[in-house]
Amino acid sequence: ALSPLCGELMDTLTKAEIETALSARLPKCAVKCALNADGSLSVTVTAHGMDQFTIANINRAHYHGVSGINRLVREIREEMVIARQSFWLSSVG
């Protein structure tokens, strides 16, 4: 069966559908989404170490279907790595 996300634009998905798709791809994290009044998306990810990351003002129209969700997950993971490195560097110095 085809994924219900196959041809969907992220801006047509519900908050629950986006949370489900992101949670499935970030298995050790809790994912919460908020749809903002301007139509943008904010995602808060709580990682297993209780690290929390929020990415705000995501333009949902830029993320299409499964490949768009996968790209967003990759970008979230990159942001998490950068934030952890920044924290680690600031706590060492």
Backbone as a ProteinNet text record, in pm:
[ID]
protein_1_A
[PRIMARY]
ALSPLCGELMDTLTKAEIETALSARLPKCAVKCALNADGSLSVTVTAHGMDQFTIANINRAHYHGVSGINRLVREIREEMVIARQSFWLSSVG
[TERTIARY]
84.2	0	87.5	40.9	114.2	92.6	194.5	183.6	83.6	3.1	-89.9	-17.3	113.9	190.7	247.8	234	305.5	305.1	190.3	187.4	142.5	126	71.5	173.2	126.6	205.3	191.3	298.5	289.8	185.8	161.1	63.6	-80.8	-101.7	-236.2	-252.4	-144.2	-149.7	-193.9	-259.3	-298	-178	-191.3	-86.8	-57.7	-161.5	-144.2	-72	-103.9	-37.1	111.5	143.8	284.6	357.5	296.1	358.5	382.8	286.2	299.4	413.7	421.1	526.4	664.2	676.9	805.9	843.8	747.8	774.5	822.9	767.5	808	953.3	1001.5	1137.6	1236.7	1185	1267.8	1226.4	1256.6	1197.6	1233.4	1343.9	1381.4	1348	1256.9	1221.9	1071	1030.1	890	877	778.2	761.6	627.3	629.4	507.6	512.6	402.7	396.1	291.1	310.8	212	197.1	73.5	46.4	19.7	101.1	92.4	-13.6	-56.3	-162	-125.7	3	45.4	61.7	27.8	37.4	169.7	265.6	395.1	384.2	487.7	491.9	604.3	578.7	683.2	689.5	810.8	830.5	918.2	872.3	951.9	983.3	1111.2	1157.9	1226.9	1182.4	1247.9	1320.3	1452.1	1535	1544.2	1599.1	1603.3	1680.6	1774.2	1847	1775.2	1649.5	1567.5	1614.6	1701.3	1735.8	1613.1	1581.4	1464.6	1508.5	1455.8	1489	1359.5	1352.4	1235.5	1282.2	1216.7	1242.7	1112.4	1118.3	996.9	992.5	875.7	851.8	894.9	863.7	891.9	783.7	823.8	728.7	688.2	569.2	524.8	514.8	493.7	480.6	611.8	723	853.1	884.2	796.9	821.3	708.6	738.3	637.3	650.1	540.9	533.9	638.3	664.9	758.7	898.4	941.5	1076.2	1087.2	980.7	980.6	987.8	911.8	918	1058.6	1115.8	1251.7	1353.1	1337	1428.9	1414.6	1291.4	1269	1332.3	1318.4	1379.6	1531.7	1590.1	1735.9	1777.2	1699.5	1730.1	1714.7	1613	1594.7	1715	1756.7	1872.9	1998.2	2018	2134.2	2129.3	2011.9	1996.6	2025.6	1981.9	2006.8	2156.7	2227.9	2373	2442.9	2406	2466.7	2439.9	2317.2	2283.4	2362.8	2376.3	2453.9	2600.3	2655.7	2796.6	2816.1	2724.4	2733.9	2727.5	2637.7	2625.1	2752.9	2803.2	2923.9	3042.3	3057.5	3167.8	3156.6	3034.8	3018.6	3036.5	3005.9	3021.8	3165.7	3247.6	3388	3471.1	3439.1	3518.5	3480.3
-119.5	0	124.2	223.8	349.8	426.5	498.2	583.2	694.3	732.8	844.1	975.6	980.5	1103.5	1116.6	1011.2	1004.9	1134.7	1186.4	1305.7	1429.6	1415.5	1526.5	1636.8	1757.5	1871.2	1875.5	1908.3	1910.5	2011.8	2115.6	2215.7	2166.6	2044.3	1986.8	1881.7	1847.6	1748.1	1812.1	1731.8	1780.6	1776.6	1844.3	1843.2	1699.6	1620.5	1481.1	1398.6	1418.9	1344.9	1379.8	1507	1548.9	1490.6	1498.9	1442.8	1293.5	1221.4	1077.4	1046.5	1120	1096.8	1126.7	1237	1272.9	1175.5	1137.7	1044.7	910.2	864.5	736.2	740	858.6	873.9	919.8	958.4	999	912.3	781.2	685.3	703.7	766.3	782.8	922.8	989.1	1126.9	1142.1	1236.9	1278.4	1401.5	1400.9	1509.5	1577.3	1708.3	1788.4	1896.3	1915.7	2016.8	2120.8	2239	2345.5	2409.3	2426.9	2498.6	2643.5	2732.5	2873.8	2943.8	3058.5	3133.4	3167.3	3185	3218.3	3094.4	2975	2851.9	2780.4	2842.6	2777.6	2673.7	2595	2484.8	2508.1	2475.7	2471.2	2328.2	2275.8	2139.2	2142.3	2075.7	2058.7	1910.5	1880.6	1743.2	1728.8	1631.8	1601.5	1468.8	1474.7	1356.1	1276.2	1156.1	1064.7	1119.5	1208.5	1268	1388.3	1406.2	1520.3	1650.6	1639.7	1757.3	1795.8	1923.5	1969.8	2070.4	2052.3	2139.1	2186.7	2314.9	2368.5	2437.3	2403.5	2468.6	2536.4	2666.8	2744.9	2797.7	2838.5	2905.4	2822.9	2693.6	2606.2	2628.7	2660.6	2679.3	2542.1	2498.8	2364	2340.4	2444	2428.2	2384.4	2397.8	2359.1	2211	2137	1996.1	1913.2	1841.7	1766.6	1616.7	1553.2	1408.7	1347.3	1219.1	1143.8	1203.4	1243.8	1301.1	1431.3	1508.6	1632.4	1605.3	1505.4	1467	1418.9	1336	1285.1	1398.7	1497.1	1611.8	1692.2	1711.4	1784.3	1709.3	1577.8	1497.9	1514.4	1510	1528	1665.4	1768	1903.5	1913.9	1848.4	1848.6	1782.7	1667.5	1597.7	1683.9	1753.6	1842.1	1952.7	2011.5	2117	2063.4	1940.5	1879.9	1860.6	1815.2	1794.9	1928.3	2030.2	2163	2217.9	2202.8	2253.8	2181.3	2050.3	1974.8	2014.7	2032.1	2073.4	2210.9	2302.2	2436.7	2432	2350.7	2337.8	2279.7	2173.2	2107.3	2204.4	2278.4	2372.3	2484.5	2532.9	2641.5	2591.3	2463.8	2412.3	2373.5	2350.1	2314.9	2439.5	2546.6	2669	2748.3
0	0	0	-68.3	-73	55.7	95.7	213.2	183.6	282.7	259.7	235	261.5	242.6	102	18.9	-109.1	-188.2	-220.3	-302.6	-228.4	-98.7	-20.8	1.2	-7.4	37.8	189.1	256.9	402	449.3	369.1	413.2	401.6	349.9	349.4	458.6	527.9	633.6	764.8	848.1	979.9	1073.9	1185.8	1288.5	1331.6	1352.7	1395.8	1289.6	1162.3	1054.9	1048	1066.4	1064.3	1184.7	1303.3	1424	1408.2	1352.5	1332.7	1237.4	1126.4	1026.8	1084.4	1158	1216.6	1328.5	1412	1522.5	1470.7	1359.5	1302.1	1255.7	1219.7	1168.4	1275.8	1392.4	1506.5	1625.6	1620.1	1713.9	1860.6	1892.5	2033.9	2084.5	2014.1	2048.3	2059.3	2142	2147	2057.8	1969.5	1873.2	1896.1	1907.6	1918.1	1811.1	1742.1	1637.1	1672.1	1619.4	1630.7	1493.4	1451.2	1327.1	1365.1	1312.8	1347.2	1263.7	1309.1	1241.2	1097	1068	931.8	843.8	897.3	820.2	833.9	902.5	921.8	1032.9	1044.6	1140.1	1240.2	1365.5	1467.3	1517.5	1532	1578	1702.4	1808.2	1928.3	1942.4	1953.5	1965.6	2100.7	2180.3	2306.5	2288.8	2298.4	2277.8	2406.8	2396.5	2510.2	2629.3	2611.2	2723.2	2781.2	2744.1	2784.2	2719.3	2618.4	2539.5	2459.3	2457	2382.5	2277.9	2157.6	2045.2	1982.4	1951.9	1882.2	1755.9	1647.8	1519.8	1479.7	1462.7	1438.1	1295.1	1255.1	1127.3	1006.4	1008.7	895.3	790.2	668.5	558.7	506.5	543.3	509.1	358.9	280.6	135.5	69.9	141	85.8	102.4	168.1	197.7	138	29.6	-44.1	-18.9	19.9	30.6	122.4	98.5	180.9	173.8	55.3	43.4	122.7	127.7	206.6	355.5	401.8	543	576.9	488.7	512.8	516.1	429.5	427.5	557	602.1	727.1	844.5	848.3	954.8	951.9	832.6	819.7	872	838.6	885.4	1037.9	1093.7	1239.3	1306	1253.1	1310.8	1302.8	1191.5	1178	1282.3	1302.9	1403.5	1543.6	1570.7	1701.3	1724.2	1622.3	1634.2	1657.9	1581.1	1596	1736	1784.6	1917.9	2026.1	2012.8	2111.9	2109	1988.4	1977.5	2039.2	2013.6	2070.1	2221.2	2274.9	2419.1	2477.9	2415.1	2463.1	2460.8	2351.3	2341.8	2445.9	2469.5	2566.5	2710	2735.2	2871.8	2903	2800.4	2819.7	2846.4	2775.4	2784.8	2901.9
[MASK]
+++++++++++++++++++++++++++++++++++++++++++++++++++++++++++++++++++++++++++++++++++++++++++++

